[in-house]
Amino acid sequence: MNLLKQFFRISDNGATEKRMKETLENCERAPARGETIKCVRSMDEMEIFASSMLGPKVVLRKTLNVKGSGKNVMVGRVSRIQGGNVTESVTCHQEVFPVMLYFCHYIPMVRVYNVEILTLQKIKINQVVGVCHIDTSSWSRSHPAFLELGSAPDGRKWAKWAKSLFFREKMLNEGVVMQMTDIRDKIHKRQFLSPTIIAKLPSLTTKNMNLLKQFFRISDNGATEKRMKETLENCERAPARGETIKCVRSMDEMEIFASSMLGPKVVLRKTLNVKGSGKNVMVGRVSRIQGGNVTESVTCHQEVFPVMLYFCHYIPMVRVYNVEILTLQRIKINQAVDVCHIDTSSWSRSHPAFLELGSAPGEIEVCHWIFQNDISWTADAN
């Protein structure tokens, strides 16, 4: 990274450095099952990679123009490449970098289409290429596609919260009507381990994956192993700027972490119940924690794991609210906790919040409800 910054004369700690780092991390990321990744610096490199994956004779396809972008259009004639059969492809996406760079990936199970794009008056304005990924079972559950489409790698529907997970702070005003995300806890019921058993538990790291599988008697290559690995990777991920992460195995560990971040006197806050989930609701009285000032908090989310485990993270710039949830007939049905992240400048541009709200890092604050059985901690103001 430092050599590249010197080569391109990129200043320290600026937006360009951040985008370069994100691009390089994408080029180095672990491929999904069956995927092969290569970042290329020229059309020759791109064609060589495509031929190495698909054979010596390859066809390049591009969308003709940008007409129809962001508008309602009609689908015209559809040409099914390879007769519409499941095939393989190499798709290349431009990356943010000081010079032209493409992220290319070989995908083993796709269908590819050439599609006429028409106006609503049936006038042809474009010819676009569509790629449909047939096997998404190895994708991350947090992939933006599942947020947008309301589904999951295993095909289960999440549609009730797909379009309402994140929202802006201006929505937290009495009388506002909004769709409340489905805050119900969908993880199977588990319990914290006893202190005696916790003392025998191997450290929660991906390096100890085999030891943890033996401890919990988890079979190889199954869904449980995959979810465990995702959870451990989340516990080990690099924190965002100002964030501190800890995965905790008991309420005692959680309170100790919260106190170490916020001071000796802390307050635990939870959403009261799940009423209003996935429905249009009205915002009632709004209580602004710490007087509505920007403060700090520790939020803890349940993780998928054989026993109860929480992913906790200290966040330095938030506003926290207690919000009455009313029916559209103004009957109180819930008391929900909401956290608004004020500084989103260090978040990834591909964060689902920006997909949903149509923005970018640092441009907006992002708010979300505290789900059933998740917990928010703040310092005690008294």
C-alpha positions in Angstrom: 0.0 0.0 0.0 2.8 2.5 0.9 4.7 1.8 -2.3 1.5 2.3 -4.4 0.7 5.5 -2.5 4.2 6.8 -3.4 3.9 5.6 -7.0 0.6 7.5 -7.5 1.5 10.3 -5.1 -1.5 9.8 -2.9 -1.6 11.8 0.4 -2.1 10.1 3.7 -5.5 9.5 5.3 -7.5 11.0 2.5 -10.5 9.7 0.6 -8.4 8.4 -2.3 -6.2 6.3 0.0 -9.3 4.8 1.7 -10.9 3.9 -1.7 -7.5 2.4 -2.9 -7.4 0.2 0.3 -11.0 -1.0 -0.2 -10.2 -1.9 -3.8 -7.1 -3.8 -2.9 -8.9 -5.6 -0.1 -11.6 -6.6 -2.6 -8.9 -7.9 -5.0 -7.5 -10.0 -2.1 -10.7 -11.2 -0.6 -11.4 -15.0 -0.2 -13.4 -16.2 -3.2 -16.8 -17.8 -2.8 -17.3 -21.4 -3.5 -16.3 -22.1 -7.2 -15.3 -18.5 -7.8 -11.8 -17.4 -9.1 -10.8 -13.8 -8.7 -8.2 -11.7 -10.5 -7.8 -7.9 -10.7 -6.5 -6.9 -14.1 -4.7 -3.8 -15.4 -5.2 -4.1 -19.1 -7.6 -5.6 -21.7 -4.9 -8.1 -22.6 -4.8 -9.3 -19.0 -8.5 -9.5 -18.9 -8.8 -11.6 -22.1 -6.0 -13.9 -20.9 -7.8 -14.5 -17.6 -11.2 -15.1 -19.3 -9.6 -17.6 -21.8 -7.8 -19.4 -18.9 -11.2 -19.9 -17.2 -13.5 -20.5 -20.2 -11.3 -21.8 -23.0 -9.4 -20.2 -25.9 -12.5 -18.8 -27.7 -14.3 -16.2 -25.7 -16.9 -13.5 -26.5 -16.9 -10.1 -24.8 -20.4 -8.6 -24.0 -21.2 -5.1 -22.8 -24.4 -3.1 -22.2 -24.8 -0.7 -25.1 -25.5 2.6 -23.3 -27.0 4.0 -20.2 -30.5 4.9 -21.5 -33.2 3.8 -19.2 -31.1 4.1 -16.1 -33.2 4.9 -13.0 -36.4 4.8 -14.9 -39.4 2.5 -15.4 -38.7 0.5 -18.6 -40.2 -2.3 -20.5 -38.3 -5.6 -21.3 -38.2 -6.3 -25.0 -36.8 -9.3 -26.9 -34.7 -11.5 -24.6 -31.8 -13.6 -26.1 -30.7 -16.5 -24.0 -26.9 -17.1 -24.2 -26.0 -20.8 -24.5 -29.7 -21.4 -25.1 -30.6 -20.4 -21.6 -28.7 -23.3 -20.1 -26.7 -22.9 -16.9 -23.2 -22.0 -17.9 -20.0 -20.3 -16.7 -18.8 -16.7 -17.2 -16.2 -14.2 -16.3 -17.6 -10.8 -15.2 -15.3 -7.8 -14.8 -16.3 -4.6 -12.8 -14.4 -1.3 -12.8 -12.8 -0.5 -9.5 -12.1 2.8 -7.8 -8.3 3.3 -8.4 -5.9 6.0 -9.6 -5.7 4.2 -13.0 -8.1 1.8 -14.8 -8.4 -1.4 -12.9 -11.0 -4.2 -13.3 -12.1 -6.7 -10.7 -12.8 -9.9 -12.6 -14.3 -13.1 -11.3 -15.0 -16.4 -12.8 -18.5 -17.7 -11.8 -19.3 -21.4 -12.5 -23.2 -21.3 -12.4 -24.9 -18.5 -14.2 -27.4 -17.8 -17.0 -26.5 -14.9 -19.3 -29.0 -12.8 -21.3 -29.0 -10.1 -23.9 -32.1 -7.9 -23.3 -33.7 -5.2 -25.3 -34.7 -2.2 -23.1 -37.8 -0.3 -24.3 -39.6 2.8 -23.2 -43.1 2.4 -21.9 -44.2 3.4 -25.5 -42.3 0.3 -26.8 -39.4 2.2 -28.4 -36.1 0.4 -28.1 -33.5 2.6 -26.3 -30.8 0.1 -25.1 -29.4 -3.4 -25.3 -28.2 -4.7 -21.9 -26.5 -7.8 -20.6 -27.9 -9.6 -17.7 -26.1 -12.2 -15.5 -28.2 -14.3 -13.2 -26.2 -16.2 -10.4 -27.9 -19.5 -10.0 -26.1 -20.8 -6.9 -26.0 -18.2 -4.0 -25.8 -20.7 -1.2 -22.2 -19.7 -0.3 -22.8 -15.9 -0.3 -22.8 -13.9 2.9 -26.2 -13.4 4.6 -25.4 -9.7 4.7 -24.9 -9.5 0.9 -26.8 -6.4 -0.4 -28.7 -8.6 -2.9 -30.5 -10.4 0.0 -31.4 -7.1 1.7 -32.8 -5.7 -1.6 -34.7 -8.9 -2.6 -35.8 -10.0 0.9 -34.2 -13.4 0.9 -31.2 -15.3 2.1 -28.5 -17.8 0.9 -30.7 -20.7 1.8 -33.7 -19.2 0.1 -35.7 -18.3 3.2 -37.6 -15.1 2.9 -36.7 -12.0 4.9 -39.0 -9.7 2.9 -40.8 -8.2 5.8 -37.8 -6.2 6.8 -35.9 -6.0 3.5 -36.9 -2.4 2.8 -37.0 -0.9 6.2 -34.0 -2.0 8.2 -32.3 1.4 8.2 -33.8 4.9 8.3 -32.9 8.6 8.8 -33.0 10.4 12.2 -35.7 12.8 10.9 -38.2 9.9 11.1 -38.0 9.9 14.9 -40.6 12.6 15.3 -44.0 12.2 17.0 -46.7 11.5 14.4 -44.4 10.2 11.7 -45.7 7.0 10.0 -43.1 4.5 8.9 -42.7 0.8 8.2 -41.0 -0.9 11.2 -38.5 -3.6 10.3 -39.2 -7.1 11.6 -37.3 -7.0 14.9 -38.2 -10.6 15.9 -35.4 -12.8 17.1 -35.2 -15.6 14.5 -32.2 -17.4 16.1 -33.1 -20.7 17.8 -33.3 -20.5 21.5 -30.1 -21.0 23.4 -28.6 -20.2 26.8 -25.3 -18.8 28.1 -22.9 -21.4 29.3 -22.1 -21.7 33.0 -18.9 -20.1 34.2 -17.5 -23.6 34.8 -18.0 -24.7 31.2 -16.9 -21.3 29.9 -13.6 -21.8 31.6 -13.1 -25.0 29.5 -14.2 -23.4 26.2 -11.4 -22.9 23.6 -10.8 -19.2 22.6 -13.4 -18.0 20.1 -11.1 -17.6 17.1 -11.1 -19.1 13.6 -7.7 -20.7 14.5 -9.6 -22.8 17.0 -12.4 -23.8 14.6 -11.5 -27.5 14.8 -11.3 -27.4 18.6 -14.7 -25.6 18.9 -16.3 -28.1 16.5 -15.1 -30.9 18.7 -16.2 -29.1 21.8 -19.8 -28.6 20.4 -19.8 -31.9 18.4 -20.4 -30.1 15.1 -20.2 -32.2 11.9 -17.9 -31.3 9.0 -19.1 -29.2 6.1 -22.6 -28.5 7.4 -24.7 -25.4 7.8 -23.8 -25.1 11.5 -20.1 -25.1 10.8 -20.5 -22.5 8.1 -22.5 -20.2 10.4 -20.0 -20.7 13.3 -17.2 -19.7 10.9 -19.0 -16.6 9.8 -19.6 -15.6 13.5 -16.0 -16.1 14.4 -14.9 -14.0 11.4 -17.2 -11.3 12.5 -15.8 -11.4 16.0 -12.3 -11.0 14.5 -13.0 -8.4 11.8 -11.1 -5.2 11.8 -13.0 -2.5 13.7 -14.2 0.7 12.0 -12.6 4.0 13.0 -13.2 4.5 16.8 -15.0 1.2 17.1 -14.0 -1.5 19.7 -15.3 -5.1 19.3 -15.7 -7.9 21.7 -17.7 -11.1 21.5 -19.0 -12.1 24.9 -20.2 -15.4 26.4 -22.1 -14.2 29.4 -24.0 -11.2 30.8 -21.1 -10.6 33.2 -18.6 -10.3 30.4 -21.0 -8.0 28.5 -21.4 -5.6 31.5 -17.7 -5.6 32.2 -17.0 -4.7 28.5 -19.7 -2.0 28.6 -18.3 -0.5 31.8 -14.7 -0.6 30.4 -15.9 1.5 27.5 -18.4 3.8 29.1 -17.5 4.1 32.7 -18.5 2.3 35.9 -22.2 3.3 35.8 -24.0 1.9 32.8 -27.6 1.5 31.8 -29.0 -1.5 29.9 -31.7 -0.8 27.3 -33.8 -3.2 25.3 -36.9 -3.0 23.0 -39.9 -4.0 25.1 -41.5 -6.5 22.7 -42.0 -7.3 19.0 -45.3 -5.6 18.4 -45.3 -3.5 15.2 -42.7 -5.7 13.5 -43.0 -5.6 9.7 -46.0 -3.2 9.8 -46.7 0.4 9.3 -46.6 2.1 12.7 -46.7 5.6 14.1 -44.0 7.2 16.1 -45.3 8.3 19.6 -43.4 10.2 22.3 -39.6 10.2 21.7 -37.2 10.3 24.7 -33.7 11.5 23.8 -31.1 9.7 25.9 -28.4 12.1 27.2 -30.6 15.0 26.2 -30.3 14.1 22.5 -26.6 15.0 22.5 -24.1 12.9 20.5 -22.8 10.3 22.9 -21.2 6.9 23.0 -22.8 3.5 23.4 -22.1 -0.3 23.4 -24.6 -2.3 21.3 -24.7 -6.1 21.5 -26.2 -8.3 18.9 -26.9 -12.0 19.2 -24.8 -14.2 16.9 -25.6 -17.6 15.3 -23.6 -20.0 17.5 -24.2 -23.3 19.3 -24.7 -21.4 22.6 -25.6 -17.9 23.5 -23.0 -15.5 22.1 -23.2 -11.7 21.6 -21.2 -9.5 19.3 -20.7 -6.2 21.2 -19.2 -3.1 19.8 -18.4 0.3 21.3 -19.5 3.1 19.0 -18.2 6.6 19.8 -20.6 8.9 18.0 -24.3 8.0 18.3 -27.6 9.3 19.5 -29.8 6.9 21.4 -33.6 7.1 21.7 -36.5 5.5 23.5 -39.5 5.6 21.2 -43.1 4.8 21.8 -44.5 2.7 18.9 -48.2 3.3 18.2 -50.7 1.7 15.9 -52.1 4.0 13.1 -55.1 4.5 15.6 -52.5 5.9 18.1 -52.7 3.0 20.5 -49.3 2.3 22.2 -48.1 -1.2 21.5 -44.3 -1.1 22.1 -41.4 0.9 23.5 -38.4 0.5 21.2 -34.8 1.5 21.5 -33.2 3.2 18.5 -29.5 3.9 17.8 -28.5 6.5 15.2 -24.9 6.3 14.0 -23.8 9.9 13.4 -20.4 9.4 11.8 -20.6 6.9 8.9 -17.5 8.2 7.1 -15.4 5.0 7.7 -18.2 2.6 6.7 -17.8 0.6 3.5 -19.5 2.1 0.4 -21.2 -1.3 -0.1 -22.8 -1.2 3.4 -26.5 -2.2 3.1 -27.6 1.0 4.7 -26.3 3.1 1.8 -28.0 0.7 -0.7 -31.3 1.1 1.1 -31.1 4.9 1.8 -29.3 5.9 -1.5 -26.3 7.6 0.0 -22.6 7.1 0.7 -20.2 7.0 3.7 -20.1 10.3 5.7 -23.0 11.9 3.9 -25.8 10.8 6.2 -26.4 9.4 9.7 -28.0 5.9 9.8 -30.5 4.8 12.4 -31.8 1.3 13.3 -34.0 -0.3 15.9 -32.6 -2.6 18.6 -34.0 -6.0 17.8 -35.6 -8.5 20.2 -33.0 -9.8 22.6 -30.3 -7.3 21.4 -29.0 -4.8 23.9 -27.9 -1.2 24.0 -25.7 0.2 26.8 -25.1 3.8 27.6 -23.4 5.7 30.5 -25.7 6.5 33.4 -26.3 10.3 33.3 -27.3 10.4 36.9 
